[in-house]
């Protein structure tokens, strides 16, 4: 199946052409679970630079890569088999780019979990990945404004206001060939925990997404007893996302499912290894502020909400139970910091009543 590809304008307003685009975008998500956004020449150049730099990094010896790990945040190198989905090891090799905070940042000093500097391998890698994530962040802001417009919200900045100083991060991924691992599993079926996912893959292919299925239950992945990991792993339908040059793919995460009460569903996806070729991909997550509280759009009660920082920390601890970062969070009881900051934030917030206009 060929995915719908959209051209995103430089500025988003409430004019009719933007409203039409927004409605078509939401329609594509509700039918296919995913769509594509065309890249400009400048954006594509930064994308190709990121792929080239990724290949250089992953080609280094394991001993050198494995030293690039932070015990303050989840940035840095993740070896093949370290990440766990549905209790099973995934074979992706990853470098995670998180918000890069100096050791003298007040939040780092206060021992907020997941806060600290990125263990960059070199300056070139840092500059290339920072330029690329900034570019995707610009796309993310526009998409969130279109989403608010398409849902009929009074303020087109409803979502983008949440992402001011957002906890944006990216996973730089390398997948070995199936012949190297004697398995077809790259990453098991799952949904992503955040707001908006913007991803790009090379020409090898291997990404599959599950479109919305009428009447099908989708777990609320943000709840501890309803993980989406492994759901429908071997049950059709799954759509192969054909590699297309000069585009990024975009799909909703768990927080959009929560905020829209299931009107938009978080898209399950998985990766299969190629029989004899390695594969590279870049997955960017356009996220709320770490200390933001996320509420359902149609609910004025403050009783039901997700504190993003707590949600992010819980999801990463679930995926990396043995990582040094997880152990430090537990050993130093850094989750108690989350309890304090989210209570203070929730008491100060008062969400306005919003109604989705479908």
Long-range contacts (C-beta under 8 A, 24 or more apart in sequence): 1-32, 1-239, 1-240, 1-242, 2-242, 3-28, 3-32, 3-34, 3-35, 3-36, 3-241, 3-242, 3-244, 3-249, 4-28, 4-32, 4-35, 4-36, 5-35, 5-36, 5-37, 5-38, 5-244, 5-247, 6-35, 6-36, 6-37, 6-38, 7-37, 7-38, 8-37, 8-38, 8-139, 8-142, 8-143, 8-146, 9-142, 12-142, 12-145, 12-146, 12-149, 12-156, 13-156, 14-149, 14-156, 18-146, 18-149, 19-149, 19-150, 21-146, 22-146, 22-147, 22-149, 22-150, 23-150, 25-143, 25-146, 25-147, 25-150, 26-147, 26-150, 26-151, 26-264, 29-251, 29-252, 29-264, 29-267, 30-212, 30-263, 30-264, 30-265, 31-211, 31-212, 32-209, 32-211, 32-239, 33-209, 33-210, 33-211, 33-212, 33-239, 33-251, 33-252, 33-265, 33-267, 33-268, 34-209, 34-211, 34-239, 34-241, 34-249, 34-250, 34-251, 34-267, 35-249, 35-250, 35-251, 36-244, 36-247, 36-248, 36-249, 36-250, 37-139, 37-143, 37-198, 37-247, 37-248, 37-249, 37-250, 38-246, 38-247, 39-246, 39-247, 39-248, 42-135, 43-135, 43-139, 44-245, 44-246, 46-128, 46-131, 46-132, 46-135, 47-132, 47-200, 47-248, 47-282, 49-128, 49-131, 49-132, 50-128, 50-129, 50-132, 50-172, 50-282, 51-202, 51-280, 51-282, 53-124, 53-125, 53-128, 53-129, 54-95, 54-172, 54-174, 54-280, 54-282, 55-174, 55-280, 57-95, 57-121, 57-125, 57-172, 58-93, 58-95, 58-174, 58-280, 60-121, 65-95, 65-121, 68-95, 68-119, 68-120, 68-121, 69-119, 69-323, 69-324, 69-325, 70-116, 70-117, 70-118, 70-119, 70-325, 71-324, 71-325, 71-327, 71-328, 72-108, 72-114, 72-115, 72-116, 72-117, 72-325, 72-328, 73-98, 73-99, 73-101, 73-114, 73-115, 73-116, 73-117, 73-118, 73-325, 74-98, 74-114, 74-316, 74-320, 74-323, 74-325, 75-100, 75-116, 75-117, 75-118, 75-119, 75-169, 76-118, 76-119, 77-119, 78-320, 80-176, 80-181, 82-320, 82-322, 82-323, 83-187, 83-319, 83-320, 84-318, 84-319, 84-320, 84-321, 85-187, 85-188, 85-189, 85-190, 85-229, 85-230, 85-319, 86-188, 86-189, 86-190, 86-227, 86-229, 86-230, 86-233, 87-229, 87-230, 88-185, 88-188, 88-230, 90-185, 90-186, 90-187, 90-188, 91-175, 91-176, 91-181, 91-183, 91-185, 91-186, 91-187, 91-273, 92-173, 92-174, 92-175, 92-186, 92-187, 92-271, 93-173, 93-174, 93-175, 93-176, 94-171, 94-172, 94-173, 94-174, 95-121, 95-171, 95-172, 96-169, 96-170, 96-171, 96-172, 97-129, 97-133, 97-169, 97-170, 97-171, 97-172, 98-167, 98-169, 99-167, 99-168, 99-169, 99-290, 107-290, 110-337, 111-332, 111-334, 111-337, 112-290, 112-309, 112-334, 112-337, 112-338, 112-341, 113-309, 113-313, 113-329, 113-334, 113-335, 113-337, 113-338, 114-290, 114-309, 114-312, 114-313, 114-316, 114-325, 114-329, 115-290, 129-170, 129-172, 132-170, 132-282, 132-284, 133-168, 133-170, 133-284, 136-170, 136-198, 136-248, 136-284, 136-286, 137-166, 137-168, 137-284, 137-286, 139-198, 139-248, 140-168, 140-196, 140-198, 140-284, 140-286, 141-286, 143-196, 143-198, 143-250, 143-286, 144-195, 144-196, 144-286, 147-256, 151-260, 151-263, 151-297, 151-356, 151-357, 151-358, 152-355, 152-356, 152-357, 152-358, 153-297, 153-354, 153-356, 153-357, 154-354, 158-297, 158-354, 159-195, 162-195, 162-288, 162-289, 162-292, 162-294, 163-195, 163-286, 163-287, 163-288, 163-289, 164-289, 165-289, 166-286, 166-287, 166-288, 166-289, 167-287, 167-288, 167-289, 167-290, 167-308, 167-309, 167-312, 168-284, 168-285, 168-286, 168-287, 169-284, 169-285, 169-287, 170-282, 170-283, 170-284, 170-285, 171-282, 171-283, 171-285, 172-282, 173-280, 173-281, 173-282, 173-283, 174-278, 174-279, 174-280, 175-206, 175-271, 175-273, 175-274, 175-278, 175-279, 175-280, 175-281, 176-273, 176-278, 177-273, 177-274, 177-275, 177-276, 177-277, 177-278, 178-272, 178-273, 178-274, 178-275, 178-276, 179-275, 179-276, 180-278, 181-273, 183-273, 184-272, 184-273, 185-272, 185-273, 186-270, 186-271, 186-272, 186-273, 186-279, 187-270, 187-271, 188-229, 188-230, 188-233, 188-270, 189-228, 189-229, 189-230, 189-231, 189-232, 189-233, 189-268, 189-269, 189-270, 190-221, 190-228, 190-229, 190-230, 190-231, 190-268, 190-269, 190-270, 191-218, 191-221, 191-228, 191-253, 191-254, 191-257, 191-266, 191-267, 191-268, 191-269, 192-253, 192-254, 192-266, 192-267, 192-269, 192-285, 193-221, 193-222, 193-253, 193-254, 193-255, 193-311, 193-312, 193-315, 194-253, 194-254, 194-255, 194-285, 194-286, 194-287, 194-288, 194-312, 195-252, 195-253, 195-255, 195-256, 195-285, 195-286, 195-287, 195-288, 196-250, 196-252, 196-253, 196-256, 196-285, 196-286, 196-287, 197-250, 197-251, 197-252, 197-253, 197-267, 197-283, 197-284, 197-285, 197-286, 198-248, 198-249, 198-250, 198-283, 198-284, 198-285, 198-286, 199-248, 199-249, 199-250, 199-281, 199-282, 199-283, 199-284, 200-247, 200-248, 200-249, 200-281, 200-282, 201-241, 201-243, 201-249, 201-279, 201-280, 201-281, 201-282, 202-243, 202-279, 202-280, 202-281, 203-243, 203-245, 204-243, 204-274, 204-277, 204-278, 204-279, 204-280, 205-240, 205-241, 205-242, 205-243, 205-274, 205-279, 206-271, 206-272, 206-273, 206-274, 206-279, 207-240, 207-241, 207-249, 207-269, 207-270, 207-271, 207-281, 208-238, 208-239, 208-240, 208-241, 208-269, 208-270, 208-271, 208-272, 209-238, 209-239, 209-241, 209-251, 209-267, 209-268, 209-269, 210-237, 210-238, 210-239, 210-267, 210-268, 210-269, 211-237, 211-239, 211-267, 212-265, 213-237, 218-257, 218-262, 218-265, 218-266, 218-268, 220-254, 220-257, 220-258, 221-254, 221-266, 222-254, 222-255, 222-258, 222-306, 222-311, 224-314, 227-318, 228-254, 228-266, 228-268, 231-268, 232-268, 233-270, 238-270, 253-285, 255-288, 255-294, 255-306, 255-308, 255-311, 258-294, 258-296, 258-306, 259-294, 259-295, 259-296, 259-297, 260-296, 260-297, 260-356, 261-296, 261-297, 261-298, 261-356, 263-356, 263-358, 287-312, 291-341, 291-342, 291-345, 292-345, 293-342, 293-345, 293-346, 293-349, 295-349, 295-351, 297-354, 297-355, 297-356, 298-353, 298-354, 298-355, 298-356, 299-351, 299-353, 300-351, 300-352, 300-353, 302-346, 302-349, 302-350, 302-351, 305-346, 305-349, 305-351, 307-338, 307-342, 307-345, 307-346, 309-338, 309-341, 309-342, 310-335, 310-338, 310-342, 313-338
